[in-house]
Amino acid sequence: MGEPTVDELIRHLQSELGQTDDIIDSIDRKRRQLQIETCIQEVLSFQQRYKILDDAGIDPIKITEAVRLIHTAESKSSSPEKSTESDWCEKCQATLEEDLDFCPACGKKV
């Protein structure tokens, strides 16, 4: 038996959704139904997005690089120059470039 398919996952989730009728507490039942319905929506969205990218010749599973750097306490303390808030975009936290008057990541004017 191989790996389960996306269709099998959807069928499993639909089965789980049907079993929520057995949950006595109405709040717990509605919470569980919402969790499963949200999961089904995400699976269907993934399936559609995967097909569109695959049809366009784009690898749908390609892992992308991080879009922003996160400062740690170590990197701030080890840096000899004083870091100011103006080094980072207030909107998206991307690194600002000195020669630009806008954020290269989101376009916000600085």
C-alpha positions as CSV (number, residue, x, y, z in Angstrom):
1,M,0.0,0.0,0.0
2,G,1.5,3.3,-1.1
3,E,1.2,6.9,0.2
4,P,-2.4,8.2,0.6
5,T,-3.6,10.5,-2.2
6,V,-5.2,13.9,-1.8
7,D,-8.5,12.4,-2.8
8,E,-8.2,9.8,-0.1
9,L,-7.5,12.6,2.4
10,I,-10.6,14.5,1.3
11,R,-12.7,11.3,1.7
12,H,-11.2,10.7,5.2
13,L,-12.0,14.2,6.2
14,Q,-15.5,13.9,4.9
15,S,-15.9,10.8,6.9
16,E,-14.6,12.6,10.0
17,L,-17.0,15.4,9.4
18,G,-19.9,12.9,9.4
19,Q,-18.8,11.5,12.7
20,T,-19.0,14.9,14.3
21,D,-22.7,14.4,14.7
22,D,-21.8,12.0,17.6
23,I,-20.2,14.8,19.6
24,I,-22.7,15.6,22.4
25,D,-21.5,19.1,23.3
26,S,-22.8,21.6,20.7
27,I,-19.8,23.9,21.1
28,D,-17.3,21.1,20.7
29,R,-19.2,19.7,17.8
30,K,-19.3,23.1,15.9
31,R,-15.6,23.7,16.7
32,R,-14.6,20.3,15.3
33,Q,-16.8,20.8,12.2
34,L,-15.2,24.1,11.6
35,Q,-11.7,22.6,11.9
36,I,-12.5,19.8,9.4
37,E,-14.3,22.1,7.0
38,T,-11.4,24.5,7.0
39,C,-9.0,21.6,6.4
40,I,-11.1,20.4,3.5
41,Q,-11.1,23.9,2.0
42,E,-7.3,24.1,2.3
43,V,-6.8,20.7,0.7
44,L,-9.1,21.7,-2.2
45,S,-7.2,25.0,-2.5
46,F,-3.9,23.1,-2.5
47,Q,-5.1,20.7,-5.1
48,Q,-6.3,23.5,-7.4
49,R,-3.1,25.5,-7.0
50,Y,-0.9,22.4,-7.6
51,K,-2.7,21.7,-10.8
52,I,-2.4,25.3,-12.1
53,L,1.3,25.4,-11.3
54,D,1.9,22.0,-12.8
55,D,0.1,22.8,-16.0
56,A,2.2,26.0,-16.3
57,G,5.4,24.0,-16.0
58,I,6.3,25.4,-12.5
59,D,7.4,23.0,-9.8
60,P,4.6,23.2,-7.3
61,I,6.7,21.8,-4.5
62,K,9.7,24.1,-4.9
63,I,10.8,25.3,-1.5
64,T,11.3,29.1,-1.5
65,E,13.9,31.1,0.5
66,A,12.9,33.1,3.4
67,V,11.6,36.5,2.4
68,R,12.9,38.4,5.4
69,L,15.7,38.2,7.9
70,I,14.9,38.1,11.6
71,H,17.3,39.8,13.9
72,T,18.4,37.9,17.0
73,A,19.8,39.4,20.2
74,E,23.2,37.9,19.3
75,S,23.4,39.5,15.9
76,K,22.4,42.9,17.4
77,S,25.0,42.7,20.2
78,S,27.8,41.5,17.9
79,S,27.3,44.3,15.4
80,P,29.8,47.1,16.0
81,E,27.6,49.7,14.3
82,K,24.6,51.0,16.1
83,S,21.4,49.6,14.5
84,T,18.5,52.0,14.2
85,E,14.8,51.5,13.5
86,S,15.3,53.1,10.1
87,D,17.3,50.1,8.9
88,W,14.1,48.1,8.7
89,C,10.8,48.7,7.0
90,E,8.0,49.4,9.6
91,K,5.4,47.6,7.4
92,C,7.1,44.4,6.4
93,Q,10.4,44.3,8.5
94,A,12.6,44.0,5.3
95,T,16.0,45.5,5.2
96,L,16.0,49.0,3.8
97,E,18.7,50.1,1.3
98,E,20.4,53.5,1.9
99,D,20.1,54.7,-1.6
100,L,16.3,54.1,-1.9
101,D,13.5,56.2,-0.4
102,F,11.1,53.2,-0.3
103,C,11.2,49.6,0.9
104,P,12.4,47.3,-1.9
105,A,10.2,44.5,-0.6
106,C,6.8,46.2,-0.1
107,G,7.2,49.6,-1.7
108,K,6.3,51.6,1.4
109,K,7.9,55.1,1.3
110,V,10.3,55.8,4.1
